[in-house]
Amino acid sequence: MSIVIYGGHDRMERIYIDEAKKYGVKAKVYTYGRNDMTKSIGKSDGIVIFTDTISHKVASTVSKEAKKRNIPVVVCHNSSKTSFGNTMKEMTC
């Protein structure tokens, strides 16, 4: 399984990747908006959006593209390690 994470803190990028590995998930992290967001989604199995650290425009663009591709989106209002761990539990169960 692979996911793409939008938002979060730059210093936490490695923590998000390692936490996802604990659940057997490969993660790509984009802590900022990109010009090619639709390409960055790729063929992922899921998307996590941290709404506390990313703009509304980026979140809505990613959500619309995910809907077109039938990719599930989980919205996290907090980008802490604990919150992300809970999200991973939810996604992998």
N, C-alpha and C positions, 0 to 999 in steps of 0.2 A: 504494500500500500504506500502511496506517496501523497503528500499534502503540500500546499503552498500557504505560507503565512504572510499576511500583509499587516504591517504595523509593528508595534513592539519597540524595544529600545536597542540601539546599536550594540551596547555592551552585553546585552542578553542573547544575542544571536546564537552563540555557541551553546548556551544553556537550552534554548528552544530545540536545537538540533539534537543534542544529547538526550533531552527528555523524550523527544519523539522516538529516538532509537530504542529506549526502554520498552516501548510498546510495539516494536517491530515496524516502525513507520519511517520512511525517508522524507525529510523535510527540506524545503527551500524557503529561505527567509528574505523578504523584501521589507526593510524597515522604513522605506520612503516610497513616494509615488514614482512611477516610471513612465516614460513615454510609450513604451510597448507593453502595457499591462496585459492586454489580451493575449499577447504571445507568451508572456511569462507564466500564464496559467498552464499552458502545455496540455498534457494528458494526465493531469493529477486526478486522484480519487476523491479529494476533498480540499476545502479551503477554510482557513481560519482567518478571521479579521479581528484585530485588536482595535476597537473603536476609540479607545482613549488616546491613541497616539497617531492616528491617521485621519486625514481630512474626510469630510462627508462625501466629497466628489469622488475620491479614490474608492471609498467603500461602496458607493452606489454603482460605479463603473464596473468594479470587480463582481458585484452581486448580479448585475444584468448579464454580464458575459457568462458567469457560472450558470445562470438560469437557462441561457441559450444552449449550453453544452450539457445540461442535466447533471451538474456537479454539485453535491451538497455543500452548503456554506454554514459554518458555525460562527456566530458572532460572540466575541468575548469583550466585555466592557472593561476588563482589567487585564493588563499585560504582565502580571506577576507569574513567577514560576509555578506557584500553587494553582492559580487559576488555569494556566495552560495545562498542567497535569490533570486537573479535573476534566478539562475539555478533551484531552487525549483518551481518558477513561470512557467518556461519553461516545467518542467516535469509534473506538475499537470494540465496544461491547455489542 
